[in-house]
Amino acid sequence: MEIRELEEKDYRGLCSLVLQVYDEVPYATSFGKRPDERQLSELMQRKLEGMRSKTVVDFVAVEGDRVVADCEIVKSTETGGLIGILVAGDHRRKGLGRRLVEKCSEKAKLFKMLEVYAEIDDRNEGAAEFFSRCGFREQEGEDALVMIRNI
Ligand SMILES: CC(C)(COP(=O)(O)OP(=O)(O)OC[C@H]1O[C@@H](n2cnc3c(N)ncnc32)[C@H](O)[C@@H]1OP(=O)(O)O)[C@@H](O)C(=O)NCCC(=O)NCCS
């Protein structure tokens, strides 16, 4: 298993991962409906361009040509970033998600992000527990579940 930054060649593997997780837990993704090729291509371009302009951090875990996990932090305020993470079903509960959060956070710090936050659907109790275990705390006064951590 290799953990490294996202590259152009990961496109197909990333598409498979996003669709697999969408089919399983649609509310864990940012898509309101199953993403089509155009939306997936836009997602990839947004990530790669953001990485070049230092507003996106993105690490993947790769096994052969299969992308088994992806974690991004997108700079969304002067000092803050929004985190998104997907781990393939057969690779969960092995510490991979936590490793990717740490890897992305280290790099986000270099991009002048001081805190990272997660927006979590109310139904996604597993993700809330995961972020809590990674040191995130629930933010007061939000309608949706927002959890935040200093980096
Ligand atoms: C949430 C997610 C990223 C966690 O990834 P993971 O690689 O399984 O997480 P880790 O193995 O690093 O878990 C670290 C700790 O978090 C907690 N945790 C992780 N998943 C959990 C779950 N489903 N339920 C309860 N606790 C959980 C556990 O305490 C775990 O440690 P343990 O396995 O020793 O008990 C993964 O389940 C996933 O991709 N889910 C679908 C997409 C999603 O919900 N993304 C978040 C959107 S906001």
The ligand as a Gaussian input file, in Angstrom:
#p B3LYP/6-31G(d) Opt

LIG

0 1
 C      -15.310000       7.491000       8.097000
 C      -14.177000       6.750000       7.389000
 C      -13.379000       7.713000       6.548000
 C      -13.238000       6.125000       8.457000
 O      -12.106000       5.537000       7.811000
 P      -11.315000       4.303000       8.455000
 O      -10.088000       4.071000       7.656000
 O      -12.226000       3.146000       8.620000
 O      -10.954000       4.896000       9.889000
 P       -9.811000       4.382000      10.924000
 O       -9.605000       2.910000      10.750000
 O       -8.610000       5.246000      10.789000
 O      -10.555000       4.652000      12.307000
 C       -9.947000       5.302000      13.416000
 C      -10.909000       5.215000      14.588000
 O      -12.112000       5.959000      14.276000
 C      -13.262000       5.276000      14.818000
 N      -14.153000       4.826000      13.739000
 C      -13.864000       4.731000      12.405000
 N      -14.946000       4.328000      11.704000
 C      -15.932000       4.150000      12.611000
 C      -17.291000       3.725000      12.494000
 N      -17.859000       3.411000      11.316000
 N      -18.037000       3.640000      13.630000
 C      -17.500000       3.964000      14.835000
 N      -16.207000       4.368000      15.007000
 C      -15.443000       4.468000      13.904000
 C      -12.712000       4.070000      15.586000
 O      -12.487000       4.489000      16.930000
 C      -11.408000       3.792000      14.886000
 O      -10.476000       3.127000      15.666000
 P      -10.656000       1.519000      15.933000
 O      -10.953000       0.876000      14.602000
 O       -9.333000       1.124000      16.507000
 O      -11.795000       1.381000      16.890000
 C      -14.717000       5.570000       6.512000
 O      -15.621000       4.814000       7.281000
 C      -15.455000       6.032000       5.257000
 O      -14.832000       6.280000       4.214000
 N      -16.792000       6.136000       5.341000
 C      -17.604000       6.533000       4.162000
 C      -17.337000       7.950000       3.737000
 C      -17.546000       8.953000       4.866000
 O      -18.450000       8.842000       5.660000
 N      -16.666000       9.972000       4.885000
 C      -16.751000      11.070000       5.815000
 C      -17.657000      12.114000       5.228000
 S      -17.840000      13.522000       6.299000

